[in-house]
Amino acid sequence: MAKKYVSNSKESVRMFKSDFLEPLSKVHFSIPIFIYVPVVVYFSVQALIKYNVTFIRFLLFFALGIMIWTLVEYLLHRFVFHFEPSGSFGKRLHFIFHGVHHDYPNDEKRLVMPPSVSVPLACLFYFLYSLLLEKAELYPFFSGFMLGYLIYDIGHYAIHHFNFKNKWFKMVKKHHMIHHYDDPERGFGVSSALWDHIFKSGFKKK
């Protein structure tokens, strides 16, 4: 994605001509909380009570789920959201997936993933992980994975709209703002810069 003009206003550009599809592309930042906090609680309770997972084992798979989410977040952002197919249709598809956010980064209705996208993706990831893990491992793992997603989604909104005082949060915000306003081809980690360091896609020191 080449560096170009970025709107600093909070305007919300229309994405679809269809009056049915357009509202589906916008979502209030609180919606993921109401959807996914119950999911995290459900899988946690099921793991601890129904499958009698020990607390230590629960914490290990829960933490692993969060860690794997940060990797998935990085890979999706770098190789899916920033992939721009050739042709007018490819450009249009890229704009819908992620380009609109880079053009209008302060549009508060397009800073968290709409449920029309996040729910099918969550179901897909659950199915994939269920092929690899037994229920006693899958439930705490998926609980952590979805909490990682929730932190990413709400954190992304906060990065764009909150003024942090904490040093670590300020560092996370700076990392993402450089990605938006200076070098969109680097710095793909949003909730963490860990994988940018590992895969050498962090920002070059000037």
DRENKEDREN-866109 format. One line per 8 residues: number of its first residue (from 1); their letters; for each residue y, z, x of N, C-alpha, C. Coordinates in steps of 0.2 Angstrom, whole numbers. Example, Ala and Ser with C-alpha at 12.3 -4.5 7.8 and 13.67 -1.06 7.14 Angstrom:
REM DRENKEDREN-866109
1	AS	-28:39:66:-22:39:62:-16:39:66; -11:35:64:-5:36:68:0:39:64
//
This chain:
REM DRENKEDREN-866109
1	MAKKYVSN	-6:0:4:0:0:0:6:0:4; 10:-5:4:16:-6:9:21:-1:6; 25:1:11:31:6:9:36:2:5; 39:5:0:43:1:-4:48:6:-8; 52:4:-12:57:8:-16:53:13:-20; 55:19:-20:52:24:-24:57:28:-29; 56:28:-35:60:31:-40:61:38:-39; 67:41:-39:67:48:-39:69:51:-45
9	SKESVRMF	69:47:-51:70:50:-57:64:52:-60; 64:56:-66:59:58:-70:57:54:-75; 59:47:-75:58:43:-80:50:41:-80; 48:39:-86:41:37:-87:40:30:-89; 38:26:-85:38:19:-86:32:17:-91; 33:12:-95:27:10:-99:22:7:-95; 16:9:-96:10:6:-93:6:0:-97; 6:2:-103:2:-3:-108:6:-5:-113
17	KSDFLEPL	5:-11:-116:8:-14:-122:5:-11:-128; -1:-9:-127:-4:-6:-133:-2:1:-135; 0:2:-141:2:9:-143:-4:14:-144; -10:11:-143:-16:16:-143:-17:18:-136; -17:13:-131:-18:15:-124:-13:19:-121; -7:17:-122:-1:20:-119:-1:28:-119; -2:31:-125:-3:39:-125:-8:41:-121; -14:38:-120:-20:40:-116:-18:40:-109
25	SKVHFSIP	-13:37:-107:-11:37:-100:-7:43:-98; -5:47:-102:0:52:-101:-4:59:-103; -2:64:-100:-5:71:-101:-1:76:-99; 0:82:-103:3:88:-100:-1:91:-95; 2:94:-90:-1:97:-84:-6:102:-86; -5:106:-92:-9:111:-94:-16:109:-97; -16:103:-99:-22:101:-102:-29:102:-98; -29:100:-92:-35:101:-88:-37:109:-88
33	IFIYVPVV	-32:113:-88:-34:120:-88:-38:122:-94; -36:120:-100:-39:121:-106:-46:118:-106; -47:112:-103:-53:109:-103:-58:112:-98; -56:113:-92:-60:114:-86:-61:121:-84; -57:126:-86:-58:133:-85:-64:135:-89; -65:133:-96:-71:135:-99:-78:132:-96; -77:126:-93:-82:123:-89:-84:127:-83; -79:129:-79:-81:133:-73:-84:140:-75
41	VYFSVQAL	-81:143:-81:-84:149:-83:-91:148:-86; -92:143:-89:-99:142:-92:-104:141:-87; -103:137:-82:-108:136:-77:-109:142:-72; -104:146:-72:-104:152:-68:-109:157:-71; -107:158:-78:-111:163:-82:-119:161:-82; -120:154:-83:-127:152:-84:-130:153:-77; -127:152:-72:-130:153:-65:-132:160:-64; -127:165:-66:-128:172:-64:-133:175:-69
49	IKYNVTFI	-133:173:-76:-137:176:-81:-143:173:-82; -143:166:-84:-149:163:-86:-153:161:-80; -150:160:-75:-155:158:-69:-155:163:-64; -152:169:-65:-153:175:-61:-151:173:-53; -146:169:-52:-144:168:-45:-141:174:-42; -143:176:-36:-140:181:-33:-133:180:-31; -129:185:-31:-121:184:-30:-120:181:-24; -124:182:-18:-122:179:-12:-124:172:-12
57	RFLLFFAL	-130:170:-15:-132:163:-16:-127:159:-20; -124:163:-26:-119:160:-30:-113:158:-26; -111:163:-22:-104:162:-18:-105:156:-13; -111:155:-10:-113:150:-5:-112:143:-8; -116:142:-14:-115:136:-18:-109:134:-21; -106:140:-23:-99:139:-26:-94:137:-21; -94:140:-15:-90:137:-10:-91:130:-7; -98:129:-7:-100:122:-5:-97:117:-10
65	GIMIWTLV	-97:119:-17:-95:114:-22:-87:113:-21; -83:118:-19:-76:117:-18:-75:113:-12; -79:114:-6:-78:110:0:-80:103:-2; -85:101:-5:-87:94:-7:-82:91:-11; -79:95:-16:-73:92:-20:-68:89:-15; -66:93:-10:-60:91:-6:-62:85:-2; -69:84:0:-71:77:3:-70:72:-3; -73:73:-9:-73:68:-14:-65:66:-15
73	EYLLHRFV	-61:71:-16:-54:70:-17:-51:65:-12; -53:67:-5:-50:62:0:-53:55:0; -59:55:-1:-62:48:-2:-60:44:-8; -59:47:-13:-56:44:-19:-49:41:-18; -45:46:-15:-38:44:-14:-37:38:-9; -41:39:-4:-40:34:2:-44:27:0; -50:27:-3:-53:21:-3:-54:18:-10; -52:22:-15:-52:19:-22:-45:19:-25
81	FHFEPSGS	-41:24:-25:-34:24:-27:-30:19:-23; -31:19:-17:-27:15:-12:-30:8:-11; -35:6:-14:-38:-1:-14:-34:-5:-18; -31:-11:-16:-28:-15:-20:-31:-22:-19; -35:-24:-25:-38:-31:-25:-33:-36:-25; -35:-42:-22:-30:-48:-22:-29:-51:-29; -24:-54:-30:-23:-58:-36:-19:-53:-41; -16:-56:-46:-12:-53:-51:-16:-47:-55
89	FGKRLHFI	-22:-49:-57:-26:-44:-60:-27:-38:-56; -29:-39:-49:-30:-34:-45:-24:-29:-44; -18:-33:-43:-12:-29:-43:-11:-24:-49; -12:-27:-55:-11:-24:-61:-16:-18:-61; -22:-19:-59:-27:-14:-59:-25:-8:-55; -23:-10:-49:-20:-5:-44:-14:-1:-47; -10:-4:-50:-4:-1:-53:-6:4:-58; -11:3:-62:-14:7:-67:-17:13:-64
97	FHGVHHDY	-21:12:-59:-25:17:-56:-21:22:-52; -16:19:-48:-12:24:-43:-5:21:-42; -4:15:-42:2:12:-40:8:15:-44; 7:16:-50:12:19:-55:15:26:-52; 10:30:-49:12:36:-47:16:36:-40; 15:31:-36:19:30:-30:26:27:-32; 26:23:-37:32:20:-39:37:26:-43; 33:30:-47:37:35:-51:33:42:-50
105	PNDEKRLV	34:45:-44:31:51:-42:33:57:-46; 38:57:-49:41:63:-53:40:62:-60; 36:57:-62:34:57:-69:29:62:-71; 32:67:-74:28:73:-75:22:72:-80; 22:67:-84:16:66:-88:10:62:-85; 11:60:-78:6:56:-75:5:59:-68; 5:66:-68:3:69:-62:-3:73:-62; -6:73:-68:-13:76:-68:-17:70:-71
113	MPPSVSVP	-24:70:-70:-28:65:-72:-29:66:-80; -28:60:-84:-30:61:-91:-37:62:-92; -38:66:-97:-45:67:-99:-50:61:-100; -46:56:-103:-50:49:-104:-53:47:-97; -51:49:-92:-54:47:-85:-57:53:-82; -55:59:-82:-58:65:-79:-64:67:-82; -65:67:-89:-71:69:-92:-77:64:-90; -76:58:-91:-82:53:-89:-84:54:-81
121	LACLFYFL	-79:55:-77:-80:56:-70:-84:63:-69; -82:68:-72:-85:74:-72:-93:74:-74; -94:70:-79:-101:69:-82:-105:65:-77; -101:60:-74:-105:56:-69:-107:60:-62; -102:64:-60:-104:68:-54:-109:73:-56; -109:76:-62:-114:81:-64:-121:78:-64; -121:72:-66:-128:68:-66:-130:67:-59; -125:64:-55:-127:63:-48:-130:69:-44
129	YSLLLEKA	-126:75:-45:-128:81:-42:-135:84:-45; -136:82:-51:-142:85:-54:-148:81:-51; -147:76:-48:-153:72:-45:-155:75:-38; -150:79:-36:-151:82:-29:-152:90:-29; -150:93:-34:-150:100:-34:-154:103:-41; -158:108:-39:-161:112:-45:-155:116:-49; -157:118:-55:-152:121:-59:-149:127:-56; -153:131:-53:-150:137:-50:-145:136:-44
137	ELYPFFSG	-146:130:-41:-141:128:-36:-135:124:-39; -137:119:-44:-133:115:-47:-127:118:-51; -129:124:-54:-124:127:-59:-118:130:-55; -120:134:-49:-114:137:-46:-111:132:-41; -114:127:-39:-111:121:-35:-106:117:-40; -108:116:-46:-104:112:-50:-98:116:-53; -99:122:-53:-94:127:-55:-88:127:-50; -90:127:-44:-85:127:-38:-82:120:-37
145	FMLGYLIY	-86:115:-39:-84:108:-38:-78:107:-43; -79:109:-49:-74:108:-55:-68:113:-54; -69:119:-51:-63:123:-49:-59:119:-44; -63:116:-39:-59:112:-34:-55:107:-37; -58:103:-42:-54:98:-45:-48:101:-49; -49:106:-52:-44:110:-56:-38:112:-51; -40:115:-45:-34:116:-40:-31:110:-38; -34:105:-37:-31:99:-35:-26:96:-40
153	DIGHYAIH	-29:96:-46:-25:93:-52:-18:97:-53; -19:103:-54:-13:107:-55:-9:108:-49; -12:108:-43:-9:109:-37:-4:102:-36; -7:97:-38:-3:90:-37:3:91:-41; 3:93:-47:9:94:-52:14:99:-48; 11:104:-46:15:109:-43:19:106:-37; 15:102:-33:18:100:-27:24:95:-28; 24:92:-34:30:87:-36:35:91:-39
161	HFNFKNKW	34:97:-42:39:100:-46:41:107:-45; 37:110:-40:39:117:-38:42:117:-31; 47:122:-30:49:123:-24:46:130:-21; 41:129:-16:38:134:-14:41:138:-8; 40:145:-8:42:149:-3:37:151:2; 31:151:0:25:152:5:25:147:10; 24:149:16:23:144:22:18:139:21; 12:141:19:6:137:18:7:132:13
169	FKMVKKHH	10:134:7:11:129:2:17:124:3; 22:127:7:27:122:9:24:117:14; 19:119:18:16:114:23:12:109:19; 8:111:13:4:106:9:9:101:6; 14:104:3:19:100:0:22:95:5; 24:97:11:27:92:15:22:87:17; 16:88:18:10:83:19:10:78:14; 10:80:8:10:75:2:16:71:1
177	MIHHYDDP	22:74:3:28:71:2:29:65:7; 27:67:13:27:62:19:23:56:16; 17:57:13:13:52:11:17:47:6; 21:50:2:24:47:-4:30:43:-1; 34:46:3:41:44:5:41:41:12; 36:41:16:37:39:23:31:34:25; 24:37:24:19:33:26:13:34:21; 13:29:16:8:30:11:1:27:13
185	ERGFGVSS	0:25:20:-6:23:22:-10:28:26; -7:34:26:-10:40:30:-9:46:25; -12:52:27:-11:58:23:-14:58:16; -21:57:16:-24:56:9:-26:62:6; -26:68:10:-28:74:7:-22:77:3; -24:79:-3:-18:82:-7:-19:90:-7; -24:92:-9:-25:100:-9:-26:103:-2; -28:98:3:-29:100:10:-29:94:14
193	ALWDHIFK	-26:96:20:-26:90:25:-32:90:30; -37:94:28:-43:95:32:-46:88:34; -48:84:29:-51:78:30:-47:73:34; -40:73:33:-36:69:37:-37:70:44; -37:77:46:-38:78:53:-45:76:56; -50:77:51:-57:75:53:-58:67:54; -55:64:50:-56:56:50:-50:53:53; -45:57:56:-40:54:60:-35:50:56
201	SGFKKK	-34:52:50:-29:48:45:-23:52:44; -22:57:48:-16:61:47:-10:58:50; -4:61:49:2:57:51:3:58:59; 5:53:62:7:53:69:13:56:70; 13:61:75:19:64:77:24:60:80; 30:61:78:36:56:81:40:60:86
//
